[in-house]
Amino acid sequence: MNKYCVAVSGGCDSMTLLDQCIRKKMNIIVAHVNYQKRESAKRDENLVRDYCERYQIPFFVRYCDPHYKGNFQAYARRFRYEFFKELCEQENCDSVLVAHQQDDLFETYLMQCRRKSIPLVYGLAAKVKHHGVVIERPLLNMSKRDCYNYCYDHEVPFGEDESNFSNDYLRNRLRREVVDTWDETKRQEVLTEINRRNAEMQQYQKEIERIAKELGEDLPIEKFKKLKHPQDVLRAWLNHQGVGYSLSERRIRSICETILKDESRYEFDIDDCKLMKSYDVLQLVRDIEYAYTFDKIEEFDCEYFKIRKNGSSVEAVTLSAEDFPITIRSPKEGDQIELRFGKKKLNRFFIDRKISHKERKSYPVVVNSVGNVVLVPKIGCDVKHYTVKPNCFVIK
């Protein structure tokens, strides 16, 4: 039996969704985010909590920092999806159910039209993966009025968010001045238009996905410059590598413009990694730290290196008993190795040999018991550990 995390704010939409799930005897937990920005926030939290206690539904709440400096809407969006993801992993939920309804779909579509944007989906998708979590929207066939009527008919309590009545938000103005004026015929006309545009977009996205997939993990900059739709391909390429789902259209456009300007150096923070220009390609570079310790020479395999008793001379080192235990680890700031012509910083070798930023992060470095770098495979062996009869080979 599938298990769901239901996002419930306490408004009539989410309380409709919660009550429907209870009546269908679905296996659910409830997630509530208290943004602590309204006087009625605690009221809504208690309303949801009481309803869950009444039906013995597990209830989880998380509190935002109301004094966050910066874009609070972006912070709140990131905050709640991180909460949902954590809960899904903790409680083994298959997906998160959210209470977006048909009026939300129309409002989103109108905002997309006003901005002349080309989104992945016009309006709202019934099912989508966001921040690594599957999001489902079961109420898209219900209007806001339907949700009000449901709560009245089934005596389901709900709270009103007073910010919904403010003219400070474009979405609120579109709701009152446009969507609320439509009759059923107009609503169906707009739904037909959205479905048509989404069918066209689906074909377009298939082609964009194909191009992004063919580009591989390293994106050649010259090839990127020749793309017909670089901004859409960039998003698809990032998503294909598991990052960038929450990037705004404005952010994607800004990154794209920087790349097309052909600046000598740039990097962008994207989720847990950096998008960097590394010579003639774009790479997603993640911080990688590892360290393996050995008390003797033995064959060993991991994703970063292998230890063998035979191999190439550029991967060879002669180790004595005094060198053990040895450690094979990722590079550190300040690493240097003493070769026949003197000491040289490892980072300088990387630059001279045009080793990409991504490759540098996981490059194996062999360090002896006193902390000296004695081998960097394919780069050099410490002068004191070089002989014509090496006894250890570390293969990158």
C-alpha positions in Angstrom: 0.0 0.0 0.0 1.4 3.4 -1.0 2.2 5.9 1.7 1.8 9.6 1.1 2.9 12.8 2.8 0.1 15.3 2.6 1.1 19.0 2.7 -1.6 20.8 4.7 -1.6 24.5 5.4 -5.0 24.7 7.0 -6.7 26.5 4.1 -9.9 25.2 2.5 -7.9 23.6 -0.4 -5.5 21.5 1.7 -8.2 20.6 4.3 -10.3 19.3 1.4 -7.4 17.2 0.2 -6.8 15.9 3.8 -10.4 15.0 4.4 -10.6 13.2 1.0 -7.5 11.2 1.9 -9.0 10.2 5.2 -12.3 9.2 3.7 -10.5 7.0 1.1 -8.6 5.4 4.0 -5.2 6.2 2.4 -2.0 5.6 4.3 -0.9 9.2 5.0 1.1 11.5 7.2 0.7 15.2 7.4 3.3 17.9 7.0 2.6 21.5 8.1 4.9 24.5 7.6 4.4 27.4 9.9 6.0 30.4 8.3 5.4 32.5 11.4 4.6 35.6 9.3 0.9 36.0 10.1 -1.0 36.4 13.4 -3.2 33.5 12.3 -0.3 31.1 11.7 -0.6 29.4 15.0 -4.4 29.1 14.6 -3.9 27.2 11.3 -1.2 25.0 12.9 -3.5 24.1 15.7 -6.5 23.5 13.4 -4.5 21.0 11.3 -3.0 19.4 14.4 -6.4 18.9 16.0 -7.9 17.4 12.8 -5.0 14.9 12.6 -5.4 14.0 16.3 -9.1 13.4 15.7 -8.3 10.8 13.0 -5.1 9.6 14.5 -3.0 10.8 11.5 0.8 11.4 12.2 1.4 15.1 12.2 4.7 16.9 11.6 5.4 20.6 11.8 8.4 22.7 10.9 9.0 26.4 11.6 10.4 28.9 9.2 12.6 31.8 10.3 10.3 34.8 10.0 13.3 37.2 10.1 15.1 35.7 7.2 17.1 38.4 5.3 16.7 38.1 1.5 14.0 36.7 -0.8 11.7 35.2 1.7 9.5 33.5 -0.9 12.5 31.6 -2.4 13.7 30.7 1.1 10.3 29.4 2.1 9.9 27.4 -1.0 13.3 25.8 -0.5 12.6 25.3 3.2 9.3 23.4 2.7 10.6 21.1 0.0 13.6 20.2 2.1 11.2 19.4 4.9 9.0 17.3 2.5 12.1 15.4 1.3 13.3 14.7 4.8 9.9 13.5 5.9 9.5 11.2 2.8 12.9 9.6 3.5 12.2 9.3 7.2 8.7 7.9 6.9 9.1 6.0 3.6 6.5 7.9 1.7 6.1 7.4 -2.0 5.2 11.0 -2.8 3.9 14.3 -1.5 0.3 15.4 -2.1 -0.2 19.1 -2.4 -3.6 20.9 -2.7 -3.1 23.1 -5.8 -6.5 23.3 -7.5 -7.8 24.4 -10.9 -7.8 28.2 -10.0 -4.1 27.9 -9.1 -3.5 26.2 -12.5 -5.2 29.1 -14.3 -3.3 31.8 -12.2 0.0 30.1 -12.9 -0.8 29.9 -16.6 -1.7 33.6 -16.8 1.5 34.6 -15.0 3.5 32.5 -17.5 1.7 34.3 -20.4 2.4 37.7 -18.9 6.1 36.9 -18.5 6.2 35.4 -22.0 8.1 32.5 -20.5 8.5 29.0 -22.0 8.1 26.7 -19.0 8.5 23.0 -18.8 4.7 22.8 -18.2 2.0 25.4 -18.9 -0.1 25.8 -15.8 0.7 23.0 -13.3 1.6 19.4 -13.8 -0.5 16.7 -12.1 2.7 14.9 -11.2 6.3 16.2 -11.1 9.6 15.5 -9.4 10.9 18.4 -7.5 14.0 18.6 -5.2 14.2 14.8 -5.5 10.7 14.3 -4.3 7.6 13.2 -6.3 4.9 15.8 -6.1 1.3 15.0 -6.9 -1.6 17.4 -7.3 -4.9 15.5 -7.0 -7.2 18.6 -6.9 -6.5 20.1 -10.3 -10.0 19.2 -11.5 -11.6 21.1 -8.6 -12.1 24.9 -8.5 -11.5 27.0 -5.5 -15.3 27.3 -5.1 -15.5 23.5 -5.3 -13.1 23.3 -2.3 -15.1 25.8 -0.3 -18.3 23.9 -1.0 -16.7 20.6 -0.1 -15.6 22.0 3.3 -19.1 23.4 3.9 -20.9 20.2 2.8 -18.7 17.9 4.9 -18.2 20.3 7.9 -14.5 20.4 7.5 -12.9 23.3 9.4 -10.4 25.6 7.6 -8.6 28.9 8.1 -8.4 31.8 5.8 -4.9 33.2 5.0 -5.5 37.0 5.1 -2.6 37.6 2.7 -4.8 36.0 0.0 -6.9 39.2 0.0 -3.9 41.6 -0.5 -3.4 43.4 -3.8 0.4 43.3 -3.2 0.6 40.0 -5.0 0.1 39.6 -8.8 -1.4 36.2 -8.3 -4.1 37.6 -6.0 -4.9 40.3 -8.6 -5.2 37.8 -11.4 -7.5 35.6 -9.3 -9.9 38.4 -8.4 -9.8 40.4 -11.6 -9.6 37.6 -14.2 -10.1 34.0 -13.1 -13.0 34.8 -10.8 -14.9 36.5 -13.7 -14.8 33.4 -15.9 -17.9 31.2 -16.4 -17.6 27.5 -17.0 -17.4 27.9 -20.8 -14.4 30.2 -20.5 -12.7 27.9 -18.0 -13.0 25.0 -20.4 -11.7 27.1 -23.3 -8.6 28.0 -21.3 -8.1 24.4 -20.2 -8.2 23.3 -23.9 -5.6 25.9 -24.7 -3.3 24.8 -21.9 -3.6 21.1 -22.9 -2.8 22.0 -26.6 0.2 24.0 -25.6 1.4 21.3 -23.2 1.1 18.7 -26.0 3.3 20.9 -28.2 5.7 21.5 -25.3 6.0 17.8 -24.6 7.3 17.2 -28.2 9.7 20.1 -27.8 11.0 18.9 -24.5 11.7 15.4 -25.9 14.0 17.0 -28.4 15.7 19.2 -25.8 16.2 16.1 -23.5 17.7 14.2 -26.4 20.2 17.0 -27.1 21.1 17.4 -23.4 21.6 13.7 -23.0 23.9 13.5 -26.0 26.1 16.3 -24.6 27.3 14.0 -21.8 28.7 15.0 -18.4 31.1 17.6 -19.9 29.4 20.2 -22.0 31.7 21.6 -24.8 31.4 25.4 -24.8 31.7 25.9 -28.5 28.9 23.3 -29.1 26.8 25.1 -26.5 27.2 28.4 -28.3 25.7 26.9 -31.5 22.6 25.5 -29.9 19.3 26.9 -31.1 17.8 26.9 -27.6 20.8 27.1 -25.2 18.8 28.2 -22.1 16.4 25.2 -22.3 19.2 22.8 -23.1 21.2 24.1 -20.1 18.3 23.4 -17.7 17.8 20.0 -19.2 21.5 19.2 -19.0 21.7 20.2 -15.3 18.5 18.2 -14.5 19.9 15.2 -16.3 22.8 15.3 -13.8 20.5 15.6 -10.9 20.8 19.3 -10.0 19.2 22.7 -10.8 15.5 21.7 -10.4 14.8 24.8 -8.3 16.7 27.3 -10.4 14.4 30.2 -11.6 14.1 31.1 -15.2 15.9 34.4 -14.5 18.8 32.5 -12.9 19.1 30.1 -15.8 19.0 33.0 -18.2 21.8 34.9 -16.3 24.0 31.8 -16.3 23.4 31.3 -20.0 24.3 34.9 -20.8 27.6 34.6 -18.9 28.5 31.5 -20.8 27.7 33.0 -24.2 29.8 36.1 -23.4 32.8 33.8 -23.3 34.4 35.3 -20.2 37.7 33.7 -19.2 36.6 32.4 -15.8 33.3 31.9 -14.0 31.6 29.6 -11.6 28.1 29.3 -10.3 26.8 27.6 -7.1 24.1 25.1 -8.0 22.8 22.9 -5.2 25.7 21.0 -3.7 28.2 21.7 -6.6 29.6 24.4 -8.8 29.1 24.9 -12.5 32.5 25.9 -13.8 34.3 26.7 -17.0 37.2 24.2 -17.2 39.2 25.0 -20.2 36.9 24.4 -23.2 34.0 22.6 -21.4 31.4 23.3 -18.7 31.6 20.9 -15.8 29.6 20.3 -12.6 32.2 20.1 -9.9 31.4 18.5 -6.5 33.7 18.6 -3.5 35.1 15.1 -3.0 37.0 14.0 0.1 38.4 10.5 0.7 41.3 8.9 2.5 42.3 5.2 2.6 45.1 4.0 4.9 47.2 0.9 4.3 49.7 -0.9 6.6 51.2 -2.8 3.8 51.3 -3.1 0.0 48.1 -5.0 -1.1 45.9 -5.0 -4.1 43.0 -2.7 -3.8 40.2 -1.2 -5.9 37.9 1.8 -5.4 36.2 4.3 -7.7 39.2 6.7 -7.5 42.3 4.4 -7.8 43.7 0.9 -7.8 46.8 -0.5 -6.1 48.8 -3.1 -8.0 52.2 -4.8 -7.8 52.8 -4.2 -11.5 52.0 -1.3 -13.8 53.3 1.7 -15.7 56.4 3.7 -14.6 54.4 6.9 -14.3 52.3 5.2 -11.6 55.2 3.6 -9.7 56.7 4.3 -6.3 59.2 2.5 -4.1 57.9 2.2 -0.5 60.0 1.1 2.6 58.8 0.0 6.0 59.3 3.5 7.3 56.7 4.9 4.9 53.9 2.9 6.4 51.1 3.4 7.1 50.6 5.2 3.8 47.4 7.1 3.0 45.9 7.6 -0.4 43.6 10.5 -0.4 42.0 13.4 -2.4 44.2 16.5 -2.9 44.5 19.2 -0.3 45.4 22.8 -0.5 49.1 23.2 -0.4 50.0 19.7 -1.5 53.5 19.6 -3.1 55.9 17.0 -4.2 59.7 17.0 -4.5 61.0 15.9 -7.9 64.5 15.8 -9.3 64.2 19.5 -10.3 62.8 20.7 -6.9 59.5 21.0 -5.1 56.4 22.0 -7.0 52.8 22.5 -5.8 50.4 19.9 -7.0 47.9 22.6 -8.2 50.6 24.0 -10.5 50.9 20.5 -12.1 47.2 20.4 -12.6 47.2 23.8 -14.3 50.3 23.0 -16.5 48.8 19.7 -17.7 45.3 21.2 -18.1 43.7 18.7 -15.8 40.0 19.7 -15.4 38.6 21.1 -12.2 36.4 18.0 -11.8 39.2 15.6 -12.2 41.4 17.5 -9.7 38.8 17.0 -6.9 39.3 13.2 -6.9 42.9 12.9 -8.1 44.7 10.3 -5.9 47.6 11.5 -3.8 49.9 9.0 -2.0 51.2 10.3 1.4 53.7 8.4 3.7 53.7 8.1 7.5 55.3 11.5 8.1 52.9 13.3 5.8 55.1 13.7 2.7 53.5 13.3 -0.7 55.5 10.4 -2.3 53.5 9.8 -5.5 50.9 11.5 -7.7 50.0 9.0 -10.4 50.9 10.2 -14.0 52.4 13.4 -12.6 55.4 12.4 -10.5 57.1 10.3 -7.8 59.0 11.9 -4.9 62.8 11.9 -5.7 63.5 9.9 -2.6 61.0 7.2 -3.5 62.0 6.7 -7.2 64.0 3.6 -8.1 64.3 1.4 -11.2 62.6 -1.4 -9.2 59.4 0.0 -7.7 57.3 -2.2 -5.5 53.9 -0.4 -5.7 51.8 1.0 -8.5 48.8 3.3 -7.8 46.7 3.5 -10.9 44.3 6.4 -11.3 
